[in-house]
Amino acid sequence: VSGRPYCISGPISPPASPGDAIQRFPTVTKQIVILNRDAVDSLSVYFHVDSPVSCQYVIAPGQQQTFDMKCKEIYLSCSADVDATLYASLTGIPANRMYPLTGSGITS
């Protein structure tokens, strides 16, 4: 079944604290595509506030990354303002029914 489209676009600013980097979705995702439209700076993507650097995905300037996964939130972080677009395919599953993501590759 195809998902319902969700899109945000514009500058991503460096977070004041790790908890400020969060992007919450209205329902659970099926797929997420993040396009880093910036010409200079990279964008880090991770799935838990306590994710170590080794568990963060770095999207280089001008590149995009697709995540085929269900989640209710992601974290986007950068060292300078980054122009980016986030597309998500949303399911009909309420976000409050999604379990927290932890474990190997997420928090360790």
C-alpha positions in Angstrom: 0.0 0.0 0.0 1.4 3.4 -0.9 2.0 5.9 1.9 0.5 9.3 2.4 3.0 12.0 1.4 4.7 14.4 3.9 7.3 17.0 3.0 9.2 19.8 4.7 11.8 21.9 3.0 14.1 24.8 4.0 17.1 25.5 6.1 18.0 23.2 8.9 19.8 25.1 11.7 22.4 23.7 14.1 20.6 22.4 17.2 21.3 24.1 20.5 21.1 20.7 22.2 20.7 17.1 20.8 17.0 17.2 21.8 16.4 20.2 19.6 17.3 18.3 16.4 14.1 16.2 16.4 11.6 16.0 13.6 8.4 14.2 14.6 6.0 12.7 12.1 2.2 12.8 12.5 2.0 9.0 11.9 4.6 6.2 11.5 6.7 6.3 8.4 7.1 3.7 5.7 10.0 5.5 3.9 12.0 8.7 4.4 14.1 10.5 1.7 16.4 13.3 2.7 17.9 15.5 0.1 20.8 17.8 1.2 20.5 20.7 -1.3 23.3 22.6 0.3 26.5 23.3 -1.7 28.9 23.2 1.3 27.8 21.6 4.5 26.8 18.0 5.4 23.7 16.9 7.3 23.7 14.2 10.0 20.7 11.9 10.4 20.1 9.6 13.4 17.2 7.8 15.1 17.7 8.3 18.8 18.8 11.4 20.8 21.6 9.3 22.3 23.0 7.9 19.0 26.8 8.0 19.0 28.5 9.5 16.0 29.2 6.0 14.7 25.4 5.4 14.4 24.7 8.7 12.5 24.3 8.8 8.7 26.1 11.7 7.1 24.5 13.1 3.9 27.1 15.1 1.9 26.2 18.3 0.1 24.1 17.6 -3.1 23.4 14.0 -2.1 20.3 12.2 -0.9 19.6 9.2 1.3 16.6 6.9 1.4 15.6 5.1 4.5 13.0 2.3 4.1 11.9 2.1 7.7 9.1 2.7 10.2 9.7 5.3 12.8 7.9 8.2 14.5 10.8 10.6 14.7 14.3 11.3 13.4 17.0 13.7 14.3 18.7 16.1 11.9 21.9 17.9 12.9 24.5 20.1 11.2 27.3 22.5 12.1 25.9 25.4 9.9 22.6 26.1 8.3 21.9 23.5 5.6 19.3 23.7 2.9 17.4 20.4 2.8 14.2 18.7 1.9 12.7 15.8 3.8 10.1 13.6 2.1 8.3 10.8 4.0 5.7 8.2 3.1 3.4 7.9 6.1 1.3 4.9 7.1 -2.0 5.0 8.9 -0.4 3.8 12.1 -0.6 6.5 14.9 2.8 7.7 16.1 1.9 6.7 19.7 1.8 3.0 18.7 5.4 3.0 17.5 8.0 1.7 19.9 11.2 3.6 20.6 14.2 2.7 18.3 17.2 1.5 20.3 19.9 -1.1 20.0 22.7 -2.0 17.6 23.2 0.6 14.9 20.9 3.1 16.7 22.2 3.7 20.2 25.3 1.4 20.2 
